[in-house]
Amino acid sequence: MTKGTAKAKQVKGKMKETLGKAIGDKSMQRHGRGEQLRGKAQELTHKTADRFRKRTGH
């Protein structure tokens, strides 16, 4: 996955969470929050890999 895909997952999760709040669906809120966290984890993984590559020259 790319950084853009990770960010898109965060945005999609936020939309689900917000919609869940609006309609009172706790399950949708939890799923949305989970999706946001997965996107954030992927984004941090990419950032860490980029830093590693810059320091090692790979």
C-alpha positions in Angstrom: 0.0 0.0 0.0 1.1 3.5 -0.7 1.0 6.5 1.7 -2.0 7.8 -0.3 -3.9 4.6 0.2 -3.2 4.7 4.0 -4.4 8.3 4.2 -7.5 7.4 2.2 -8.2 4.6 4.6 -8.1 7.1 7.5 -10.5 9.4 5.7 -12.9 6.6 4.9 -12.8 5.5 8.5 -13.5 9.0 9.7 -16.5 9.2 7.4 -17.8 5.9 8.8 -17.3 7.0 12.3 -19.1 10.3 11.7 -22.0 8.6 9.9 -22.3 6.1 12.7 -22.5 9.0 15.2 -25.2 10.7 13.1 -27.4 7.7 12.9 -26.6 6.3 16.3 -24.9 3.1 15.1 -22.2 2.3 17.6 -20.9 -0.7 15.5 -20.3 1.6 12.5 -18.5 4.1 14.8 -16.2 1.3 16.1 -15.5 0.0 12.6 -14.7 3.5 11.4 -12.4 4.2 14.3 -10.6 0.9 13.6 -10.2 1.7 10.0 -8.7 5.1 10.9 -6.2 3.4 13.2 -5.2 0.8 10.6 -4.6 3.6 8.1 -2.5 5.5 10.6 -0.4 2.4 11.4 0.2 1.9 7.7 1.2 5.6 7.3 3.7 5.3 10.2 5.1 2.1 8.7 5.7 3.9 5.4 7.3 6.9 7.2 9.6 4.6 9.2 10.6 2.6 6.1 11.4 5.9 4.2 13.6 7.1 7.1 15.4 3.8 7.2 16.0 3.9 3.4 17.3 7.5 3.6 19.8 6.6 6.4 21.0 3.4 4.9 21.0 4.5 1.3 18.7 1.7 0.1 
